[in-house]
Every structure is written in C-alpha cells, then in structure tokens.
Amino acid sequence: MVPWLSEHYGNPHSGHSLGVESHQAMGQAVCQIAQLLNAPVDSVVMTSGATESNNLAIRGMCLHPRQKRRHIVTVTTEHPAVLDVFADLQSSGFRVTHVPVQQSGSANAGIVDLQKLEEAIDDDTALVSVMWANNEIGAIAPMTEIAGLCHDRGALLHSDATQAVGRISVDMIDVDIDLLSATAHKLYGPKGTGLLIVGNSNRRVRLNPQIVGGGQQSGIRSGTMNPAGIIGMATAMQLCNDGMQVHNDRVAQLRDQIWNTLNSQIEGLQLNGPDFDRERRLPGNLNLALPAIEGQAWMSAVPEIAFSSGSACSAAHSAPSHVLTALGIDESRARRSARFGVGRFNQVQDIQTACEMLVDGHSKLLALAH
C-alpha cells in the first residue's frame, strides 16, 4: 500500500498520467478480488466497509423504484449493521420476519433453522439476508441451501460475509448468491475499505444508490475511490486464500488448545454455539460461558489479552449479547460469556501464556467474589 500513499498518489478518476497509473493499479486489484470470490469484475463495488455495504445492499435493493415486493427476511443473530437496517425499513412500511436459529445444546446451535426460513419466505418476499458466518459464535450458514429456498420464491439473497471471506471458501457462482458484503480489516487488510458484490451471471440485481454525487462506480456508489485501500484489500485476500486449509487446521488446533486448557482448569465451563466441526463453525472461533464470573469482569482482570464479551460493534451497550440470547441462553449465562478469536499470527506459546493469565485472572476474581 505504501507507494500508493506516497509517490503514486494520483486521483484514480483523473485523466493525467498520475491518475491513469493509479486507476490501472486499482483496476487490477478489483480484478484480483473478483477472481478470488468467483464474481464478475463489473459486479464489484468498493465501499468504506461492510456496514456501508450492508446498507447499500439492503436499502438499495428494497428501495429501487422497480422493486414492488414489501416483505424482507433476516435471522435473529445477524449483526446490528443488518438488523438496524431492517428495523429502519420496517418503520418505513416493510413487513419484516426474523427467523430463529437452532437452540443451545444442539450440535447446530446458532445455525438458522432452514424449515422456519422456508416457511418465512413467501411470494411477496423481496430480499433475504443471512450472514455467512457469525461474528460471535462462528456458526456457518448452509448458504447453498438457503440460496435455493430464496430463488424458488423469486426472492434475492444477501449475505454479510464479513467473517467468512478470507477464512473459508466463498464462491459467488457456486453458491448462487445475489449480494455479498465484506470488509478488509477482518482479513488483515486496512480499515475503512470494504466491498459489495452486486449480482452474478444468473440474475441481474438493481440497486438504488445510497451515496450520490460524482457518478463513480457506474453511479452505484459515488465518491473518489481509495486505491491504496483497495490494493491492500486485494493483497490481503490473496494472502488469506493462499494455503487457507493449512492455516485453518493450525488455527483450529490453537482454538482447541484454549478450550482444553481452560476447561481442565476452570470447572463448569460451557460452550456457546455449534460443535467444533469445520462445516458448522469457523476454525478460530471460541465462545464460552464461565460458571460464576461475568465476561466483562474477566476482560478487566486480564487487560493484556485481546478477547471480548460480545461484538466489538456493540461494546457500548450494556445489554447481553443478542446472539447468545437468540440461542435460548438466559441473560445470566450470556453475561458470563466471553469470545476468543485465534488468528494466523498466534503461536502455541502465545496461547499457553494467554491461558495461564486467563486462569489466574479468573482465580483472583473468584477469590474476591467469595
């Protein structure tokens, strides 16, 4: 990214040599992104991140003048960047259905109930939005089956794939998905850069622009584009794609190491979400519930360890995780929960050290509580 932030700083929409140079490099990066997601190049719209992409996909499709259907469907465990858009559209007159997920205790806990989803989609359904992989519990949705259910009734399918892209295989054509959101910073790319894939070779998708002025990106998303960020995102996606299976095997082993170590030293731990199965759960995700200590207190006791008690995007709210309560987990257990994300730069020794600190912090909190 550095050269495109310094000497090659031309506006990619200008006709001078600096601009042309920047435009060409950015175009190559967009082609690379399209190839990695198996999407048509002209379907890639670059944005500021997944929140903007979700807004553009959902609002843009639902509010297009030619779109007459008035029912939209999503899942109870979606990210606020989807749920809040649905709530806003509901206040504008759209009929909204929130489909439940399979409940805690099931091997598929947190995965959308396909029967309930099928029942929810009717002939007035315009759009269904299902996240590919959940940010809190790592639950992976069966996107191919979901796409079939949507298209059987003439509805389009959007997926917030923020947690999936760069972690598991994401193929727009194979899954036959219509709209896909992702962001760079979840795969070691720069913050402030995201994308929306609009349509595929099977169906055309029309969007009402949410940002106008300038007409860039065929008018779907106006504004001067960010060559350095886009090049950074494409590079990060390529690095994540290379050797993905080997990396996932290693990350899953480290995740299991955390669970096994903590479970052997803290009596009464409970696993939140689906089983540790590659088809059901992201390899680096662990969400657990402590027997007596709140997750927020545990975080405060061990500030050197980067983990969380909920979604980073909802950290300002004091309510328990809506994802966990949607699994049928009570408020007390939800507040006693913590989420760990293992990444590609973590090592066995890092995990060992972190577990020792976590156990020590928990012991001190337990002593104070008594």
C-alpha positions in Angstrom: 0.0 0.0 0.0 2.8 2.4 0.8 3.8 3.5 -2.7 0.1 4.4 -3.4 0.0 6.6 -0.3 3.2 8.4 -1.3 4.7 8.8 -4.7 1.8 7.3 -6.7 -0.9 9.4 -5.1 -2.9 10.4 -8.2 -6.7 10.6 -8.2 -7.8 7.5 -9.9 -10.6 9.4 -11.7 -8.3 12.0 -13.3 -7.1 11.8 -16.8 -3.4 12.8 -16.2 -0.6 10.3 -16.0 -0.6 10.1 -12.2 -4.3 9.4 -12.2 -4.2 6.8 -15.0 -1.4 5.0 -13.2 -3.5 4.9 -10.0 -6.6 3.9 -11.9 -4.9 1.0 -13.6 -3.4 -0.4 -10.4 -6.7 -0.1 -8.7 -8.4 -1.9 -11.6 -6.0 -4.8 -11.3 -6.8 -5.1 -7.6 -10.5 -5.1 -8.3 -10.0 -7.9 -10.9 -8.0 -9.9 -8.3 -10.8 -9.5 -5.7 -13.4 -10.7 -8.3 -11.3 -13.7 -9.2 -10.9 -14.7 -5.6 -14.6 -14.6 -5.0 -15.5 -16.0 -8.4 -17.6 -13.0 -9.3 -17.9 -10.9 -12.4 -15.4 -7.9 -12.3 -18.2 -5.4 -13.1 -20.2 -6.7 -10.0 -17.6 -5.5 -7.5 -18.5 -2.2 -5.8 -15.9 -0.8 -3.4 -17.1 0.8 -0.2 -15.9 2.1 3.2 -16.6 -1.2 4.9 -19.2 -3.9 5.5 -21.6 -1.6 7.3 -21.9 0.6 4.2 -22.1 -2.4 2.0 -25.0 -3.9 4.1 -26.8 -0.6 3.9 -26.3 -0.3 0.1 -27.3 -3.9 -0.5 -30.5 -3.9 1.7 -31.7 -0.4 1.3 -30.6 -0.2 -2.3 -32.4 -3.3 -3.4 -35.6 -2.7 -1.3 -36.0 0.9 -2.3 -35.3 0.6 -6.0 -38.3 2.1 -7.9 -38.9 -1.2 -9.9 -39.0 -3.3 -6.7 -42.6 -3.8 -5.6 -42.4 -6.5 -3.0 -42.8 -5.4 0.6 -41.6 -8.3 2.7 -38.0 -8.9 3.9 -36.5 -11.7 5.9 -33.4 -12.0 8.2 -32.1 -14.0 11.1 -32.2 -13.2 14.8 -28.4 -13.5 15.2 -27.4 -11.0 12.5 -25.0 -8.2 13.1 -26.5 -4.8 14.0 -25.3 -3.5 10.6 -28.1 -5.7 9.2 -30.7 -5.7 11.9 -30.8 -1.9 12.3 -31.3 -1.5 8.5 -34.2 -4.0 8.7 -35.7 -2.1 11.6 -35.4 1.2 9.7 -37.2 -0.3 6.7 -39.9 -1.8 8.9 -40.6 1.7 10.2 -41.0 2.7 6.5 -43.7 0.2 5.9 -41.9 -3.1 5.0 -43.0 -6.3 6.6 -40.1 -7.9 8.4 -39.7 -11.5 9.6 -36.9 -12.6 11.9 -36.1 -16.3 11.5 -34.9 -18.2 14.6 -31.7 -20.3 14.9 -31.3 -23.7 16.3 -31.0 -23.6 20.1 -28.2 -24.0 22.6 -27.4 -27.7 23.3 -27.7 -28.7 19.6 -24.7 -29.5 17.5 -26.0 -26.9 15.1 -26.7 -24.2 17.8 -26.8 -20.8 16.2 -27.3 -22.0 12.6 -30.5 -20.8 11.0 -33.5 -23.2 11.1 -34.0 -24.0 7.4 -37.6 -25.2 7.9 -38.5 -21.9 9.6 -36.7 -20.0 6.9 -38.6 -21.8 4.1 -41.9 -21.1 5.9 -41.0 -17.4 6.2 -40.3 -16.8 2.5 -43.5 -16.0 0.5 -44.4 -14.6 -2.9 -44.1 -11.0 -1.5 -40.5 -11.5 -0.2 -38.1 -9.2 -1.9 -34.9 -10.0 0.0 -33.5 -12.5 2.5 -30.3 -11.5 4.4 -28.3 -14.3 6.2 -24.8 -13.8 7.4 -22.4 -16.4 6.1 -20.5 -16.9 9.4 -21.5 -15.4 12.7 -19.1 -12.9 14.3 -19.7 -14.1 17.9 -20.2 -17.8 17.8 -18.6 -18.7 14.4 -21.7 -20.5 13.2 -21.5 -21.2 9.4 -24.8 -20.9 7.5 -25.6 -23.5 4.7 -25.6 -20.8 2.1 -26.2 -23.1 -1.0 -29.4 -24.5 0.5 -30.5 -21.0 1.6 -30.0 -19.6 -1.9 -32.2 -22.4 -3.3 -35.0 -21.6 -0.9 -34.9 -17.9 -1.8 -34.7 -18.3 -5.5 -37.6 -20.8 -5.5 -39.8 -18.0 -4.4 -38.2 -15.3 -6.6 -36.5 -13.6 -3.6 -32.9 -12.3 -3.7 -30.3 -13.4 -1.2 -27.9 -11.0 0.5 -25.1 -12.3 2.8 -23.0 -10.3 5.3 -19.9 -12.4 4.6 -17.6 -10.3 6.7 -16.4 -13.2 8.9 -16.3 -15.7 6.0 -14.2 -14.0 3.3 -10.6 -14.8 3.9 -11.4 -17.6 6.4 -13.4 -20.1 4.4 -14.1 -20.7 0.8 -16.5 -18.1 -0.6 -17.7 -18.6 -4.2 -20.4 -16.3 -5.6 -21.3 -18.5 -8.6 -21.1 -21.9 -6.8 -23.4 -20.7 -4.0 -25.5 -18.6 -6.4 -25.8 -15.6 -4.1 -27.0 -12.2 -5.3 -25.4 -9.7 -2.9 -22.4 -10.2 -0.7 -20.8 -7.8 1.8 -17.2 -7.9 3.2 -14.6 -5.7 4.7 -10.8 -5.6 4.6 -9.9 -5.3 8.2 -11.3 -8.7 9.2 -8.7 -10.4 6.9 -5.7 -8.3 7.9 -6.3 -5.6 5.4 -6.8 -1.8 6.0 -9.7 -0.5 8.0 -12.1 1.7 6.0 -12.2 -0.4 2.9 -15.0 -2.9 2.0 -16.9 -4.3 -0.9 -20.3 -5.3 -2.1 -20.7 -7.9 -4.9 -23.9 -6.9 -6.8 -25.4 -9.8 -8.8 -23.8 -12.7 -10.6 -24.1 -14.3 -14.0 -27.5 -15.8 -13.2 -29.5 -12.8 -12.1 -29.3 -9.0 -12.5 -29.7 -7.0 -9.3 -30.8 -3.4 -9.4 -29.8 -1.1 -6.6 -31.0 2.4 -5.7 -27.7 4.4 -4.9 -27.4 5.5 -1.3 -24.5 7.9 -1.9 -24.8 10.1 -4.9 -22.6 12.8 -6.4 -19.8 12.2 -9.0 -21.2 9.1 -10.6 -18.2 6.8 -9.8 -18.6 3.0 -10.0 -21.4 3.3 -12.5 -23.3 5.6 -10.2 -24.0 2.8 -7.7 -21.6 4.3 -5.1 -20.3 7.8 -5.8 -17.1 9.2 -4.3 -13.4 9.2 -5.0 -12.1 5.7 -4.6 -9.2 4.6 -2.4 -6.5 2.9 -4.5 -4.2 2.1 -1.5 -7.0 0.6 0.5 -8.4 -1.4 -2.4 -4.9 -2.7 -3.3 -4.4 -3.5 0.3 -7.6 -5.5 0.5 -6.9 -7.4 -2.7 -3.4 -8.3 -1.4 -4.7 -9.4 2.0 -7.4 -11.5 0.3 -4.8 -13.2 -1.8 -2.6 -14.0 1.2 -5.5 -15.4 3.1 -6.5 -17.5 0.1 -3.0 -19.0 -0.3 -2.7 -22.0 2.0 -6.1 -21.4 3.6 -6.7 -25.1 4.5 -3.3 -25.4 6.2 -3.8 -22.2 8.1 -7.3 -23.3 9.2 -6.0 -26.6 10.5 -3.4 -24.8 12.6 -5.9 -22.2 13.9 -8.4 -24.9 14.9 -5.7 -26.7 16.9 -4.9 -23.4 18.7 -8.6 -22.8 19.4 -8.9 -26.3 20.8 -5.9 -25.7 22.9 -7.6 -22.7 24.6 -10.8 -24.7 25.2 -9.0 -27.8 26.5 -6.7 -25.8 28.8 -9.4 -23.6 30.3 -11.8 -26.5 30.5 -9.3 -28.5 32.5 -8.6 -25.7 35.0 -12.0 -23.9 35.3 -14.7 -26.2 36.4 -18.1 -25.7 34.9 -17.3 -24.1 31.6 -20.0 -24.3 28.9 -19.5 -24.0 25.1 -21.7 -21.4 23.3 -22.7 -22.1 19.7 -22.2 -25.1 17.4 -19.9 -28.0 17.8 -16.2 -27.8 16.8 -16.9 -29.0 13.3 -15.4 -27.5 10.1 -18.7 -27.4 8.4 -20.5 -25.8 11.3 -18.1 -23.4 13.0 -15.2 -21.1 12.0 -11.9 -22.7 13.0 -10.6 -19.8 15.0 -13.8 -19.1 17.0 -14.4 -19.9 20.6 -17.3 -18.6 22.7 -17.6 -19.9 26.3 -19.6 -19.3 29.4 -17.9 -19.1 32.9 -19.7 -20.7 35.8 -19.7 -17.7 38.1 -17.8 -14.7 36.7 -19.1 -12.2 34.2 -17.2 -11.9 30.9 -16.7 -8.2 31.2 -15.1 -8.6 34.7 -12.8 -11.3 33.2 -11.7 -8.9 30.5 -11.0 -6.2 33.0 -8.9 -8.6 35.1 -6.7 -9.6 32.2 -6.4 -6.5 30.0 -3.3 -7.8 28.3 -5.3 -10.4 26.5 -7.4 -9.3 23.5 -10.8 -11.0 23.8 -14.3 -9.8 24.3 -17.6 -10.4 26.0 -19.7 -9.7 22.9 -19.5 -8.0 19.5 -16.9 -5.2 19.2 -19.5 -3.2 17.4 -22.0 -3.3 20.3 -19.5 -2.9 23.1 -21.1 0.5 24.1 -24.3 -1.2 25.0 -24.8 -2.8 28.4 -27.4 -5.4 27.2 -26.3 -9.0 27.0 -25.4 -10.4 23.6 -28.5 -10.7 21.4 -26.7 -13.5 19.5 -26.5 -15.6 22.7 -30.0 -14.9 23.9 -31.3 -15.8 20.4 -29.8 -19.3 21.1 -32.1 -19.6 24.2 -29.3 -18.8 26.6 -30.5 -16.9 29.6 -29.3 -13.4 30.5 -27.1 -14.6 33.3 -25.1 -17.1 31.2 -24.9 -14.6 28.3 -23.3 -12.1 30.7 -20.9 -14.8 31.9 -19.7 -15.4 28.3 -16.5 -14.5 26.5 -15.4 -14.8 22.9 -11.9 -15.6 21.6 -10.7 -15.3 18.1 -7.5 -17.1 17.1 -5.6 -15.6 14.2 -2.8 -16.6 11.8 -0.1 -14.8 13.8 -0.8 -16.6 17.1 1.7 -19.2 18.2 1.4 -22.2 20.6 3.4 -20.3 23.2 1.1 -17.2 22.9 -1.9 -19.5 23.6 -0.2 -21.1 26.6 0.7 -17.8 28.1 -2.7 -16.3 27.5 -4.4 -19.4 29.1 -2.2 -19.1 32.2 -3.1 -15.4 32.6 -6.8 -16.1 32.0 -6.9 -18.9 34.6 -5.0 -16.7 37.1 -7.4 -13.7 36.5 -10.4 -16.0 36.9 -9.0 -17.4 40.2 -8.5 -13.9 41.6 -12.0 -12.8 40.6 -13.4 -16.0 42.2 -11.5 -15.3 45.4 -12.8 -11.7 45.5 -16.4 -13.0 44.9 -16.1 -15.2 48.0 
